[in-house]
């Protein structure tokens, strides 16, 4: 295995499997499986919203959102909408996904502002031996968009603003929730490092649902971090950029 592959385990499925047996973390993982006909139909029976995602890749590219209504499945991409019979759902998903390997994942009822879902990017870096928690930023989805990604029009929002506007929590409750997110993020980083000891950067997409449960939506081992330009600590982005430049391998 190349050094690049050791440092950047791209597969969402491999990272999910690495975390499944971690007792502290497993409860925060949405149900996830390799996409095939049977798994897709099981997920559509069991969950009101299902996502199909490329196992490798980021930025929301190739993500599909599926919702079943009786014998019809509504399939949404970042730009298109389809309505197909339940019996044809897997064939349509395969037509849209092509030959790429996909996973299927339980959708989470994320907190929202005016109907727009929010999730959170926590950033952790390991310039030496220990993980440093750099901070957190919210990603507020564009209206009617299926992903929150910054590169898909999602806007940056601070954790405090996101929680205040979506849930109306007091400052003390918000601070306690943010500490819980930080603790979970560090636990995930340490668990992934045990399985993939070369990783030195992590961008975790953390979802908070309407009941304030925390979910790991995705773990990115070569994360985008531009949204930290909007962090209240104006020096943070420059500090992050310097560390990442020191630990990141060039893609070839």
C-alpha positions as CSV (number, residue, x, y, z in Angstrom):
1,X,0.0,0.0,0.0
2,X,1.4,3.4,-0.9
3,X,2.2,6.1,1.7
4,X,-0.6,8.2,0.2
5,X,-3.2,5.5,0.6
6,X,-2.0,4.9,4.2
7,X,-2.4,8.5,5.1
8,X,-5.7,9.1,3.3
9,X,-8.0,6.1,3.7
10,X,-10.6,7.4,1.2
11,X,-13.3,4.7,1.7
12,X,-16.3,5.8,3.8
13,X,-17.1,2.2,4.3
14,X,-13.7,1.3,5.7
15,X,-13.9,4.2,8.1
16,X,-17.4,3.2,9.2
17,X,-16.3,-0.4,9.8
18,X,-13.3,0.8,11.8
19,X,-15.7,2.6,14.2
20,X,-18.5,0.1,14.5
21,X,-16.8,-1.9,17.3
22,X,-16.0,1.2,19.3
23,X,-18.6,1.1,22.1
24,X,-18.4,4.8,22.9
25,X,-18.8,5.8,19.2
26,X,-21.2,3.1,17.7
27,X,-24.3,4.7,19.1
28,X,-23.4,7.9,17.2
29,X,-23.2,6.1,13.8
30,X,-26.2,6.2,11.4
31,X,-27.1,2.8,10.1
32,X,-24.8,2.3,7.1
33,X,-24.3,-0.5,4.6
34,X,-22.8,-1.2,1.2
35,X,-25.3,-0.3,-1.5
36,X,-27.0,-3.3,-3.1
37,X,-30.5,-4.1,-4.1
38,X,-31.5,-5.8,-0.8
39,X,-29.8,-3.2,1.4
40,X,-31.5,-0.3,-0.4
41,X,-34.9,-1.8,-0.1
42,X,-34.4,-2.6,3.6
43,X,-33.3,1.0,4.3
44,X,-36.3,2.4,2.4
45,X,-38.6,0.2,4.6
46,X,-36.9,1.2,7.8
47,X,-36.1,4.9,7.4
48,X,-38.1,7.9,6.2
49,X,-35.0,9.4,4.5
50,X,-32.1,7.4,3.0
51,X,-28.9,8.7,1.5
52,X,-26.7,6.9,-1.1
53,X,-23.2,8.2,-1.3
54,X,-20.0,7.4,-3.2
55,X,-17.8,5.4,-0.9
56,X,-14.9,7.6,-2.0
57,X,-15.1,11.3,-2.7
58,X,-16.5,14.4,-1.0
59,X,-18.0,17.8,-1.6
60,X,-21.5,16.3,-1.9
61,X,-20.6,15.1,-5.4
62,X,-22.8,12.1,-6.4
63,X,-24.9,12.1,-3.3
64,X,-28.5,10.9,-3.7
65,X,-31.4,11.5,-1.2
66,X,-34.2,9.0,-1.3
67,X,-37.7,9.2,0.3
68,X,-40.3,6.5,-0.1
69,X,-44.0,7.3,-0.3
70,X,-46.0,4.0,-0.5
71,X,-44.9,2.4,-3.8
72,X,-43.1,5.5,-5.1
73,X,-39.5,6.6,-4.3
74,X,-38.5,10.2,-4.7
75,X,-34.8,10.5,-5.6
76,X,-33.0,13.8,-5.4
77,X,-29.5,14.7,-6.6
78,X,-28.0,18.1,-6.0
79,X,-29.6,19.3,-9.3
80,X,-32.4,16.9,-10.3
81,X,-35.5,15.3,-9.0
82,X,-36.9,11.8,-10.1
83,X,-40.0,9.8,-9.1
84,X,-39.8,6.1,-9.7
85,X,-41.7,3.0,-8.7
86,X,-40.3,1.2,-5.7
87,X,-39.4,-1.8,-7.8
88,X,-37.3,0.4,-10.1
89,X,-35.5,2.4,-7.3
90,X,-32.3,0.3,-7.3
91,X,-32.0,0.4,-11.1
92,X,-32.4,4.2,-11.1
93,X,-29.8,4.6,-8.3
94,X,-27.4,2.4,-10.2
95,X,-28.0,4.4,-13.4
96,X,-27.2,7.6,-11.5
97,X,-24.2,6.2,-9.6
98,X,-22.6,4.4,-12.5
99,X,-19.7,2.0,-11.8
100,X,-18.7,3.7,-8.6
101,X,-18.9,2.0,-5.2
102,X,-21.6,3.4,-3.0
103,X,-22.8,3.2,0.5
104,X,-26.4,3.6,1.8
105,X,-27.0,5.5,5.0
106,X,-29.8,6.3,7.3
107,X,-30.9,10.0,7.0
108,X,-30.8,12.1,10.1
109,X,-33.5,14.6,11.1
110,X,-31.0,17.5,11.4
111,X,-31.7,20.7,13.3
112,X,-32.8,23.5,10.9
113,X,-33.2,27.2,10.5
114,X,-36.2,28.2,8.5
115,X,-36.3,24.7,7.1
116,X,-32.7,24.7,6.1
117,X,-30.7,21.8,7.6
118,X,-27.4,22.4,9.5
119,X,-24.6,20.1,10.3
120,X,-21.2,20.9,11.8
121,X,-17.6,20.4,10.7
122,X,-15.1,19.8,13.5
123,X,-11.4,19.9,12.6
124,X,-8.7,17.9,14.3
125,X,-5.0,17.8,13.5
126,X,-2.1,15.7,14.6
127,X,1.1,17.6,13.9
128,X,3.1,15.4,16.3
129,X,1.7,12.6,18.5
130,X,-1.5,14.0,20.0
131,X,-4.7,15.2,18.3
132,X,-5.5,18.9,18.6
133,X,-9.1,19.9,18.4
134,X,-9.0,23.1,16.3
135,X,-12.6,24.1,16.4
136,X,-16.1,23.8,15.0
137,X,-18.1,25.6,12.3
138,X,-21.7,25.0,11.2
139,X,-22.8,24.5,7.5
140,X,-26.3,25.8,6.7
141,X,-27.7,24.3,3.6
142,X,-29.1,26.3,0.7
143,X,-32.9,26.1,0.7
144,X,-34.1,22.9,-0.9
145,X,-30.5,21.6,-1.3
146,X,-29.9,18.0,-0.2
147,X,-26.4,18.6,1.2
148,X,-24.9,21.3,3.4
149,X,-21.4,21.4,1.8
150,X,-19.8,24.8,1.6
151,X,-18.8,24.1,-2.0
152,X,-22.5,23.5,-2.8
153,X,-23.6,26.9,-1.6
154,X,-23.9,26.1,2.1
155,X,-23.1,29.1,4.3
156,X,-20.9,29.2,7.4
157,X,-22.5,29.8,10.8
158,X,-21.0,29.6,14.3
159,X,-22.0,26.8,16.6
160,X,-23.6,29.2,19.0
161,X,-25.6,31.0,16.4
162,X,-26.8,27.7,14.9
163,X,-28.0,26.3,18.2
164,X,-29.6,29.6,19.3
165,X,-31.5,30.1,16.1
166,X,-32.6,26.5,15.6
167,X,-33.2,25.4,19.2
168,X,-33.2,28.5,21.3
169,X,-30.9,27.0,24.0
170,X,-29.4,29.2,26.7
171,X,-25.7,29.9,26.5
172,X,-24.8,27.4,29.3
173,X,-26.7,24.6,27.5
174,X,-25.1,25.5,24.2
175,X,-21.6,25.4,25.8
176,X,-22.3,22.0,27.3
177,X,-23.5,20.7,23.9
178,X,-20.4,22.0,22.2
179,X,-18.2,20.2,24.8
180,X,-20.0,17.0,24.0
181,X,-19.3,17.4,20.3
182,X,-15.7,18.1,21.1
183,X,-15.4,15.0,23.2
184,X,-17.0,12.8,20.6
185,X,-14.8,14.2,17.9
186,X,-11.6,13.5,19.9
187,X,-12.9,9.9,20.6
188,X,-13.5,9.4,16.8
189,X,-10.0,10.8,15.9
190,X,-8.3,8.5,18.4
191,X,-10.3,5.4,17.3
192,X,-9.5,6.1,13.6
193,X,-5.9,6.7,14.4
194,X,-5.7,3.2,16.0
195,X,-6.9,1.7,12.7
196,X,-5.1,4.1,10.3
197,X,-2.0,5.2,12.2
198,X,-0.7,7.5,9.4
199,X,-3.7,9.9,9.4
200,X,-2.9,13.4,10.7
201,X,-5.9,15.5,9.7
202,X,-9.6,14.9,10.2
203,X,-12.7,16.9,9.2
204,X,-15.7,15.3,10.9
205,X,-19.2,16.1,9.7
206,X,-21.3,15.9,12.9
207,X,-25.1,16.1,12.8
208,X,-27.3,17.1,15.7
209,X,-30.9,15.9,15.4
210,X,-34.0,17.6,16.8
211,X,-33.6,15.6,20.0
212,X,-30.0,16.9,20.4
213,X,-28.5,13.5,19.7
214,X,-25.1,13.6,18.0
215,X,-24.3,11.7,14.8
216,X,-21.1,11.2,12.8
217,X,-22.3,11.7,9.2
218,X,-18.8,11.4,7.6
219,X,-15.1,11.4,8.5
220,X,-12.9,13.2,6.0
221,X,-9.1,12.4,6.1
222,X,-8.2,15.1,3.7
223,X,-10.8,17.8,4.6
224,X,-11.7,21.1,3.1
225,X,-11.3,23.8,5.8
226,X,-12.2,27.1,4.0
227,X,-15.3,27.7,6.2
228,X,-12.9,28.3,9.1
229,X,-12.1,31.6,7.5
230,X,-15.4,32.8,9.0
231,X,-14.5,31.6,12.5
232,X,-14.7,34.2,15.3
233,X,-11.0,33.6,16.0
234,X,-9.6,35.5,13.0
235,X,-6.1,33.9,13.5
236,X,-7.5,30.3,13.5
237,X,-7.6,29.8,9.7
238,X,-4.0,30.8,9.3
239,X,-2.9,28.5,12.1
240,X,-4.9,25.6,10.6
241,X,-3.5,26.3,7.1
242,X,0.1,26.2,8.5
243,X,-0.3,22.9,10.2
244,X,-2.1,21.2,7.3
245,X,0.6,22.4,4.9
246,X,3.2,20.7,7.2
247,X,1.4,17.3,7.5
248,X,-0.4,17.0,4.1
249,X,1.1,14.9,1.3
250,X,0.7,16.2,-2.3
251,X,-1.7,14.3,-4.5
252,X,-0.1,12.8,-7.6
